[in-house]
Amino acid sequence: MDFLQKDRYDINDLLLIMQKLRAPDGCPWDREQTHESLRNGLIEETYEAVEAIDTANRDLLEEELGDVLLQVVFHAQLEQEAGSFSFADVVDGIAKKMVYRHPHVFGQAHVNNSQDVLENWDALKKKSKGQETQSEVLKSVSPSLPALMRAAKLQKKAFKAGAGAETALRAIEQTECALAALRGRLLQEEDCGDAYGDFLFAAAGLSRFVEEEPEEALAKACGRFLAAFCKMERLAEQEGVPLLPDQREALARLWEAVAVQL
Protein backbone atom coordinates (compact mmCIF):
# COMPACT_ATOMS: atom_id res chain seq x y z
CA MET A 1 0.00 0.00 0.00
CA ASP A 2 1.62 3.24 -1.18
CA PHE A 3 1.62 6.21 1.19
CA LEU A 4 2.62 9.77 0.38
CA GLN A 5 3.99 11.78 3.30
CA LYS A 6 2.65 15.34 3.52
CA ASP A 7 3.14 18.58 5.40
CA ARG A 8 -0.52 18.44 6.50
CA TYR A 9 -2.91 15.50 6.74
CA ASP A 10 -6.72 15.19 6.92
CA ILE A 11 -9.14 12.53 8.18
CA ASN A 12 -8.86 10.50 4.99
CA ASP A 13 -5.10 10.31 5.47
CA LEU A 14 -5.59 9.10 9.04
CA LEU A 15 -7.91 6.35 7.82
CA LEU A 16 -5.32 5.32 5.25
CA ILE A 17 -2.57 5.32 7.89
CA MET A 18 -4.63 2.98 10.06
CA GLN A 19 -5.30 0.67 7.13
CA LYS A 20 -1.56 0.54 6.38
CA LEU A 21 -0.70 -0.15 10.02
CA ARG A 22 -3.16 -3.06 10.03
CA ALA A 23 -2.09 -4.44 6.64
CA PRO A 24 -0.15 -7.75 6.40
CA ASP A 25 3.08 -5.81 5.85
CA GLY A 26 2.17 -3.19 8.47
CA CYS A 27 3.03 -2.86 12.16
CA PRO A 28 3.14 -6.14 14.18
CA TRP A 29 1.85 -4.42 17.33
CA ASP A 30 -1.08 -2.73 15.60
CA ARG A 31 -2.02 -5.97 13.85
CA GLU A 32 -2.25 -7.77 17.22
CA GLN A 33 -4.69 -5.33 18.79
CA THR A 34 -8.34 -6.07 19.60
CA HIS A 35 -11.19 -4.04 21.07
CA GLU A 36 -10.37 -5.59 24.43
CA SER A 37 -6.64 -4.83 24.29
CA LEU A 38 -7.38 -1.22 23.29
CA ARG A 39 -10.05 -0.68 25.95
CA ASN A 40 -7.79 0.78 28.63
CA GLY A 41 -6.07 2.98 26.04
CA LEU A 42 -9.42 4.53 25.12
CA ILE A 43 -10.11 5.27 28.79
CA GLU A 44 -6.63 6.71 29.38
CA GLU A 45 -6.70 8.93 26.29
CA THR A 46 -10.13 10.25 27.27
CA TYR A 47 -8.96 11.13 30.76
CA GLU A 48 -5.87 12.84 29.36
CA ALA A 49 -8.16 14.96 27.19
CA VAL A 50 -10.18 15.76 30.30
CA GLU A 51 -6.97 16.79 32.07
CA ALA A 52 -6.22 19.20 29.21
CA ILE A 53 -9.68 20.71 29.62
CA ASP A 54 -9.32 20.98 33.39
CA THR A 55 -5.95 22.73 33.06
CA ALA A 56 -7.11 24.93 30.14
CA ASN A 57 -4.12 23.68 28.13
CA ARG A 58 -5.20 24.15 24.52
CA ASP A 59 -2.02 22.75 22.99
CA LEU A 60 -2.38 19.61 25.07
CA LEU A 61 -6.10 19.42 24.27
CA GLU A 62 -5.34 19.48 20.54
CA GLU A 63 -2.92 16.58 20.98
CA GLU A 64 -5.20 14.55 23.26
CA LEU A 65 -8.25 14.98 21.04
CA GLY A 66 -6.12 13.53 18.27
CA ASP A 67 -5.31 10.54 20.48
CA VAL A 68 -9.02 10.03 21.21
CA LEU A 69 -9.80 10.28 17.50
CA LEU A 70 -7.13 7.66 16.79
CA GLN A 71 -8.90 5.32 19.18
CA VAL A 72 -12.17 5.82 17.30
CA VAL A 73 -10.47 5.19 13.97
CA PHE A 74 -8.69 2.11 15.34
CA HIS A 75 -11.87 0.49 16.69
CA ALA A 76 -13.75 1.30 13.47
CA GLN A 77 -10.96 -0.28 11.41
CA LEU A 78 -11.23 -3.49 13.42
CA GLU A 79 -14.93 -3.67 12.65
CA GLN A 80 -14.40 -2.84 8.99
CA GLU A 81 -12.03 -5.78 8.76
CA ALA A 82 -14.68 -7.95 10.43
CA GLY A 83 -17.27 -6.78 7.89
CA SER A 84 -19.49 -5.18 10.53
CA PHE A 85 -19.22 -1.41 10.05
CA SER A 86 -16.75 1.25 8.99
CA PHE A 87 -15.64 4.68 10.14
CA ALA A 88 -18.01 6.14 7.53
CA ASP A 89 -20.88 4.26 9.20
CA VAL A 90 -19.86 5.72 12.57
CA VAL A 91 -19.92 9.24 11.12
CA ASP A 92 -23.23 8.60 9.37
CA GLY A 93 -24.78 7.25 12.58
CA ILE A 94 -23.78 10.18 14.80
CA ALA A 95 -24.77 12.73 12.13
CA LYS A 96 -28.23 11.19 11.83
CA LYS A 97 -28.56 11.10 15.62
CA MET A 98 -27.71 14.80 15.96
CA VAL A 99 -30.19 15.77 13.25
CA TYR A 100 -32.93 13.58 14.78
CA ARG A 101 -32.42 14.87 18.32
CA HIS A 102 -32.35 18.54 17.27
CA PRO A 103 -35.75 18.96 15.56
CA HIS A 104 -35.79 22.60 16.70
CA VAL A 105 -32.77 23.19 14.43
CA PHE A 106 -33.29 20.74 11.58
CA GLY A 107 -37.08 20.44 11.75
CA GLN A 108 -40.19 22.34 12.75
CA ALA A 109 -40.13 21.85 16.53
CA HIS A 110 -40.10 24.92 18.78
CA VAL A 111 -38.25 25.31 22.08
CA ASN A 112 -38.15 28.18 24.53
CA ASN A 113 -34.98 27.35 26.42
CA SER A 114 -32.28 24.76 27.12
CA GLN A 115 -34.58 22.85 29.45
CA ASP A 116 -36.99 22.24 26.57
CA VAL A 117 -34.06 20.99 24.50
CA LEU A 118 -33.05 18.50 27.21
CA GLU A 119 -36.60 17.24 27.66
CA ASN A 120 -36.98 16.73 23.91
CA TRP A 121 -33.61 14.99 23.79
CA ASP A 122 -34.62 12.53 26.52
CA ALA A 123 -37.99 11.84 24.89
CA LEU A 124 -36.46 11.26 21.46
CA LYS A 125 -33.70 9.09 22.93
CA LYS A 126 -36.28 6.96 24.74
CA LYS A 127 -38.31 6.61 21.55
CA SER A 128 -35.36 5.75 19.30
CA LYS A 129 -34.15 3.05 21.72
CA GLY A 130 -37.62 1.56 22.08
CA GLN A 131 -37.70 2.15 25.82
CA GLU A 132 -41.24 1.77 27.17
CA THR A 133 -40.60 1.90 30.91
CA GLN A 134 -38.49 4.07 33.19
CA SER A 135 -36.75 0.93 34.40
CA GLU A 136 -35.47 0.44 30.87
CA VAL A 137 -34.27 4.04 30.87
CA LEU A 138 -32.33 3.50 34.09
CA LYS A 139 -30.89 0.19 32.87
CA SER A 140 -29.55 2.02 29.81
CA VAL A 141 -27.14 3.99 32.03
CA SER A 142 -23.83 2.30 31.27
CA PRO A 143 -22.50 0.10 34.10
CA SER A 144 -19.00 0.89 32.78
CA LEU A 145 -19.26 4.50 33.94
CA PRO A 146 -17.28 5.53 37.02
CA ALA A 147 -19.48 4.45 39.93
CA LEU A 148 -20.07 7.94 41.35
CA MET A 149 -21.07 9.24 37.93
CA ARG A 150 -23.39 6.29 37.39
CA ALA A 151 -24.96 6.73 40.83
CA ALA A 152 -25.72 10.39 40.11
CA LYS A 153 -27.14 9.67 36.64
CA LEU A 154 -29.36 6.87 37.96
CA GLN A 155 -30.79 9.12 40.66
CA LYS A 156 -31.33 12.04 38.28
CA LYS A 157 -33.25 9.82 35.86
CA ALA A 158 -35.23 8.29 38.72
CA PHE A 159 -36.12 11.78 39.99
CA LYS A 160 -37.53 12.67 36.57
CA ALA A 161 -39.82 9.67 36.99
CA GLY A 162 -41.02 10.88 40.39
CA ALA A 163 -38.66 8.94 42.67
CA GLY A 164 -36.12 10.51 45.01
CA ALA A 165 -35.77 13.37 47.43
CA GLU A 166 -37.51 16.59 46.40
CA THR A 167 -35.50 18.89 48.67
CA ALA A 168 -31.87 19.25 49.67
CA LEU A 169 -32.86 18.75 53.31
CA ARG A 170 -34.48 15.41 52.53
CA ALA A 171 -31.45 14.33 50.49
CA ILE A 172 -29.17 15.26 53.38
CA GLU A 173 -31.36 13.28 55.78
CA GLN A 174 -31.11 10.23 53.53
CA THR A 175 -27.34 10.60 53.42
CA GLU A 176 -27.18 10.95 57.22
CA CYS A 177 -29.34 7.83 57.58
CA ALA A 178 -26.97 5.89 55.33
CA LEU A 179 -24.00 7.21 57.34
CA ALA A 180 -25.64 6.15 60.61
CA ALA A 181 -26.13 2.64 59.25
CA LEU A 182 -22.48 2.53 58.20
CA ARG A 183 -21.38 3.81 61.62
CA GLY A 184 -23.40 1.09 63.33
CA ARG A 185 -21.85 -1.64 61.19
CA LEU A 186 -18.34 -0.31 61.83
CA LEU A 187 -18.83 -0.07 65.58
CA GLN A 188 -20.23 -3.59 65.68
CA GLU A 189 -17.28 -4.74 63.55
CA GLU A 190 -19.69 -6.25 61.03
CA ASP A 191 -19.29 -6.49 57.29
CA CYS A 192 -20.00 -2.96 56.07
CA GLY A 193 -19.34 -3.10 52.32
CA ASP A 194 -23.02 -2.73 51.40
CA ALA A 195 -23.55 0.03 53.98
CA TYR A 196 -20.53 1.91 52.67
CA GLY A 197 -21.88 1.61 49.12
CA ASP A 198 -25.31 2.86 50.24
CA PHE A 199 -23.67 5.88 51.88
CA LEU A 200 -21.67 6.74 48.75
CA PHE A 201 -24.80 6.29 46.62
CA ALA A 202 -26.76 8.65 48.85
CA ALA A 203 -23.91 11.19 48.85
CA ALA A 204 -23.79 11.08 45.04
CA GLY A 205 -27.50 11.92 45.01
CA LEU A 206 -26.74 15.29 46.61
CA SER A 207 -25.28 16.39 43.28
CA ARG A 208 -28.78 17.41 42.13
CA PHE A 209 -28.78 20.10 44.78
CA VAL A 210 -25.16 21.27 44.90
CA GLU A 211 -25.16 21.59 41.09
CA GLU A 212 -21.82 19.85 40.66
CA GLU A 213 -21.08 16.37 39.40
CA PRO A 214 -19.77 14.12 42.20
CA GLU A 215 -16.77 13.02 40.12
CA GLU A 216 -15.73 16.65 39.63
CA ALA A 217 -16.36 17.55 43.27
CA LEU A 218 -14.32 14.57 44.45
CA ALA A 219 -11.53 15.41 41.99
CA LYS A 220 -11.31 18.91 43.46
CA ALA A 221 -11.27 17.45 46.97
CA CYS A 222 -8.39 15.19 45.93
CA GLY A 223 -6.54 18.26 44.66
CA ARG A 224 -7.08 20.09 47.94
CA PHE A 225 -5.94 17.06 49.92
CA LEU A 226 -2.76 16.72 47.84
CA ALA A 227 -1.96 20.43 48.22
CA ALA A 228 -2.47 20.21 51.99
CA PHE A 229 -0.33 17.08 52.25
CA CYS A 230 2.53 18.71 50.34
CA LYS A 231 2.40 21.73 52.65
CA MET A 232 2.30 19.49 55.70
CA GLU A 233 5.35 17.55 54.49
CA ARG A 234 7.31 20.77 53.95
CA LEU A 235 6.32 22.00 57.42
CA ALA A 236 7.21 18.65 58.96
CA GLU A 237 10.65 18.81 57.34
CA GLN A 238 11.18 22.30 58.77
CA GLU A 239 10.27 21.08 62.27
CA GLY A 240 12.21 17.84 61.99
CA VAL A 241 9.14 15.60 62.18
CA PRO A 242 9.48 12.43 60.08
CA LEU A 243 6.48 11.14 58.17
CA LEU A 244 6.11 7.89 60.09
CA PRO A 245 3.15 6.14 61.76
CA ASP A 246 4.55 6.74 65.25
CA GLN A 247 4.51 10.50 64.57
CA ARG A 248 0.77 10.56 63.87
CA GLU A 249 -0.08 12.94 66.75
CA ALA A 250 2.57 15.50 65.73
CA LEU A 251 1.57 15.20 62.09
CA ALA A 252 -2.10 15.72 63.00
CA ARG A 253 -1.11 19.04 64.60
CA LEU A 254 0.74 20.08 61.44
CA TRP A 255 -2.18 18.95 59.29
CA GLU A 256 -4.57 21.17 61.20
CA ALA A 257 -2.19 24.09 60.69
CA VAL A 258 -2.09 23.74 56.91
CA ALA A 259 -5.70 22.64 56.37
CA VAL A 260 -7.09 25.97 57.57
CA GLN A 261 -5.01 27.76 54.91
CA LEU A 262 -6.77 26.02 52.00
C-alpha positions in Angstrom: 0.0 0.0 0.0 1.6 3.2 -1.2 1.6 6.2 1.2 2.6 9.8 0.4 4.0 11.8 3.3 2.7 15.3 3.5 3.1 18.6 5.4 -0.5 18.4 6.5 -2.9 15.5 6.7 -6.7 15.2 6.9 -9.1 12.5 8.2 -8.9 10.5 5.0 -5.1 10.3 5.5 -5.6 9.1 9.0 -7.9 6.3 7.8 -5.3 5.3 5.3 -2.6 5.3 7.9 -4.6 3.0 10.1 -5.3 0.7 7.1 -1.6 0.5 6.4 -0.7 -0.2 10.0 -3.2 -3.1 10.0 -2.1 -4.4 6.6 -0.2 -7.8 6.4 3.1 -5.8 5.8 2.2 -3.2 8.5 3.0 -2.9 12.2 3.1 -6.1 14.2 1.8 -4.4 17.3 -1.1 -2.7 15.6 -2.0 -6.0 13.9 -2.2 -7.8 17.2 -4.7 -5.3 18.8 -8.3 -6.1 19.6 -11.2 -4.0 21.1 -10.4 -5.6 24.4 -6.6 -4.8 24.3 -7.4 -1.2 23.3 -10.1 -0.7 26.0 -7.8 0.8 28.6 -6.1 3.0 26.0 -9.4 4.5 25.1 -10.1 5.3 28.8 -6.6 6.7 29.4 -6.7 8.9 26.3 -10.1 10.2 27.3 -9.0 11.1 30.8 -5.9 12.8 29.4 -8.2 15.0 27.2 -10.2 15.8 30.3 -7.0 16.8 32.1 -6.2 19.2 29.2 -9.7 20.7 29.6 -9.3 21.0 33.4 -5.9 22.7 33.1 -7.1 24.9 30.1 -4.1 23.7 28.1 -5.2 24.2 24.5 -2.0 22.8 23.0 -2.4 19.6 25.1 -6.1 19.4 24.3 -5.3 19.5 20.5 -2.9 16.6 21.0 -5.2 14.5 23.3 -8.3 15.0 21.0 -6.1 13.5 18.3 -5.3 10.5 20.5 -9.0 10.0 21.2 -9.8 10.3 17.5 -7.1 7.7 16.8 -8.9 5.3 19.2 -12.2 5.8 17.3 -10.5 5.2 14.0 -8.7 2.1 15.3 -11.9 0.5 16.7 -13.8 1.3 13.5 -11.0 -0.3 11.4 -11.2 -3.5 13.4 -14.9 -3.7 12.7 -14.4 -2.8 9.0 -12.0 -5.8 8.8 -14.7 -8.0 10.4 -17.3 -6.8 7.9 -19.5 -5.2 10.5 -19.2 -1.4 10.1 -16.8 1.2 9.0 -15.6 4.7 10.1 -18.0 6.1 7.5 -20.9 4.3 9.2 -19.9 5.7 12.6 -19.9 9.2 11.1 -23.2 8.6 9.4 -24.8 7.3 12.6 -23.8 10.2 14.8 -24.8 12.7 12.1 -28.2 11.2 11.8 -28.6 11.1 15.6 -27.7 14.8 16.0 -30.2 15.8 13.3 -32.9 13.6 14.8 -32.4 14.9 18.3 -32.4 18.5 17.3 -35.7 19.0 15.6 -35.8 22.6 16.7 -32.8 23.2 14.4 -33.3 20.7 11.6 -37.1 20.4 11.7 -40.2 22.3 12.8 -40.1 21.9 16.5 -40.1 24.9 18.8 -38.2 25.3 22.1 -38.2 28.2 24.5 -35.0 27.3 26.4 -32.3 24.8 27.1 -34.6 22.8 29.5 -37.0 22.2 26.6 -34.1 21.0 24.5 -33.0 18.5 27.2 -36.6 17.2 27.7 -37.0 16.7 23.9 -33.6 15.0 23.8 -34.6 12.5 26.5 -38.0 11.8 24.9 -36.5 11.3 21.5 -33.7 9.1 22.9 -36.3 7.0 24.7 -38.3 6.6 21.5 -35.4 5.7 19.3 -34.2 3.1 21.7 -37.6 1.6 22.1 -37.7 2.1 25.8 -41.2 1.8 27.2 -40.6 1.9 30.9 -38.5 4.1 33.2 -36.7 0.9 34.4 -35.5 0.4 30.9 -34.3 4.0 30.9 -32.3 3.5 34.1 -30.9 0.2 32.9 -29.5 2.0 29.8 -27.1 4.0 32.0 -23.8 2.3 31.3 -22.5 0.1 34.1 -19.0 0.9 32.8 -19.3 4.5 33.9 -17.3 5.5 37.0 -19.5 4.4 39.9 -20.1 7.9 41.4 -21.1 9.2 37.9 -23.4 6.3 37.4 -25.0 6.7 40.8 -25.7 10.4 40.1 -27.1 9.7 36.6 -29.4 6.9 38.0 -30.8 9.1 40.7 -31.3 12.0 38.3 -33.3 9.8 35.9 -35.2 8.3 38.7 -36.1 11.8 40.0 -37.5 12.7 36.6 -39.8 9.7 37.0 -41.0 10.9 40.4 -38.7 8.9 42.7 -36.1 10.5 45.0 -35.8 13.4 47.4 -37.5 16.6 46.4 -35.5 18.9 48.7 -31.9 19.3 49.7 -32.9 18.7 53.3 -34.5 15.4 52.5 -31.5 14.3 50.5 -29.2 15.3 53.4 -31.4 13.3 55.8 -31.1 10.2 53.5 -27.3 10.6 53.4 -27.2 11.0 57.2 -29.3 7.8 57.6 -27.0 5.9 55.3 -24.0 7.2 57.3 -25.6 6.2 60.6 -26.1 2.6 59.2 -22.5 2.5 58.2 -21.4 3.8 61.6 -23.4 1.1 63.3 -21.9 -1.6 61.2 -18.3 -0.3 61.8 -18.8 -0.1 65.6 -20.2 -3.6 65.7 -17.3 -4.7 63.5 -19.7 -6.2 61.0 -19.3 -6.5 57.3 -20.0 -3.0 56.1 -19.3 -3.1 52.3 -23.0 -2.7 51.4 -23.5 0.0 54.0 -20.5 1.9 52.7 -21.9 1.6 49.1 -25.3 2.9 50.2 -23.7 5.9 51.9 -21.7 6.7 48.8 -24.8 6.3 46.6 -26.8 8.7 48.8 -23.9 11.2 48.8 -23.8 11.1 45.0 -27.5 11.9 45.0 -26.7 15.3 46.6 -25.3 16.4 43.3 -28.8 17.4 42.1 -28.8 20.1 44.8 -25.2 21.3 44.9 -25.2 21.6 41.1 -21.8 19.8 40.7 -21.1 16.4 39.4 -19.8 14.1 42.2 -16.8 13.0 40.1 -15.7 16.6 39.6 -16.4 17.5 43.3 -14.3 14.6 44.5 -11.5 15.4 42.0 -11.3 18.9 43.5 -11.3 17.4 47.0 -8.4 15.2 45.9 -6.5 18.3 44.7 -7.1 20.1 47.9 -5.9 17.1 49.9 -2.8 16.7 47.8 -2.0 20.4 48.2 -2.5 20.2 52.0 -0.3 17.1 52.3 2.5 18.7 50.3 2.4 21.7 52.6 2.3 19.5 55.7 5.3 17.6 54.5 7.3 20.8 54.0 6.3 22.0 57.4 7.2 18.6 59.0 10.6 18.8 57.3 11.2 22.3 58.8 10.3 21.1 62.3 12.2 17.8 62.0 9.1 15.6 62.2 9.5 12.4 60.1 6.5 11.1 58.2 6.1 7.9 60.1 3.1 6.1 61.8 4.5 6.7 65.3 4.5 10.5 64.6 0.8 10.6 63.9 -0.1 12.9 66.7 2.6 15.5 65.7 1.6 15.2 62.1 -2.1 15.7 63.0 -1.1 19.0 64.6 0.7 20.1 61.4 -2.2 18.9 59.3 -4.6 21.2 61.2 -2.2 24.1 60.7 -2.1 23.7 56.9 -5.7 22.6 56.4 -7.1 26.0 57.6 -5.0 27.8 54.9 -6.8 26.0 52.0 
